[in-house]
């Protein structure tokens, strides 16, 4: 009888797409380069009982040296399989959109990060080494555009950001929260009425 195939072990991590508006209003995105010379997005493992959004903020800060990150909301959960030390791993990574308004990025060299630099969207899309990360980056760019369009008002549907119920501009939601909720609902990739701590991968991913 053939040996039953072992089920893949699940791992969960979190990361961020960081953007900044520069002179003239152009938006730049932050990429990091690993020890294999591949360009990607900052990310890392969750600590025990750590919400994905908190882990994403921590990993971005550790790997890039940037503080005062503004969380605008979830982008996408991606997943992939890989082999490590004879085991099959099914990895899920929660990505969130952050804005950085000041400070120079400093790569976390002790973790194998050799560089981190700002690029316009077109250069970022061309430079990034992984297809799934490129998809996250492009979705993040759509969110940034949606945020910019929210200056005239917010969504009229209920939405939760950071575990707080929001229902549009009348209840005190920030412009960034409104934009993130609106984009989430339009893209139908998340349950827009779930707290940030409980977002789970879509079955279609």
PEMO-V444232 format. One record per residue. OMEGA is omega in degrees with one decimal (999 if undefined). Layout:
BEGIN
omega = <OMEGA/OMEGA>
END
This chain:
BEGIN
omega = <-179.8/179.9/-178.7/-178.8/-179.3/178.2/-179.7/175.5/-178.0/172.8/-179.9/177.0/-179.8/-179.9/-176.1/165.6/-177.0/177.2/178.1/175.2/-178.1/-178.4/-178.0/177.6/179.6/-178.9/174.1/-179.9/-176.0/174.6/175.4/179.2/-178.3/-175.9/176.8/179.3/175.9/178.1/-178.9/-176.8/178.7/-179.2/178.1/-176.4/171.6/170.2/-178.3/177.0/-179.2/176.3/-179.1/-179.1/178.1/178.5/179.4/179.1/-179.0/-178.3/177.9/-179.5/-178.8/-172.6/-177.3/-178.4/-178.7/174.5/178.3/179.9/178.9/179.2/178.8/177.5/-178.6/176.9/-172.2/170.2/178.0/178.2/178.3/177.9/172.2/179.0/178.2/179.2/176.0/-178.8/173.1/-177.8/172.0/-172.7/172.0/178.5/177.3/178.4/-178.9/-179.9/178.0/173.1/174.3/-176.2/-178.1/177.2/178.1/179.7/178.6/-177.4/177.6/-170.8/178.9/176.5/175.1/178.3/-172.2/-179.9/170.8/-173.0/177.5/177.7/167.3/-175.1/-177.1/178.3/179.4/-179.7/-179.7/-172.9/-172.6/-168.2/-172.2/-177.8/-177.7/176.1/177.6/177.5/177.6/-179.6/-179.6/177.5/177.5/178.4/175.8/179.3/179.1/177.4/179.1/178.3/-179.2/-178.0/-175.8/-176.5/-178.5/179.0/-176.7/-179.2/-179.6/-178.2/177.5/179.6/177.9/172.4/-179.1/175.3/-178.4/-177.1/178.7/178.3/178.2/-173.1/-174.7/-176.3/173.7/176.9/177.5/-179.9/179.1/178.4/179.4/-178.6/179.4/178.5/-178.7/-179.3/179.9/-178.9/-178.8/-175.8/178.3/177.4/178.3/168.0/-174.3/179.4/176.3/175.9/-174.1/-177.1/-172.6/176.8/-177.9/-178.7/175.3/-179.9/-178.9/-178.9/999>
END
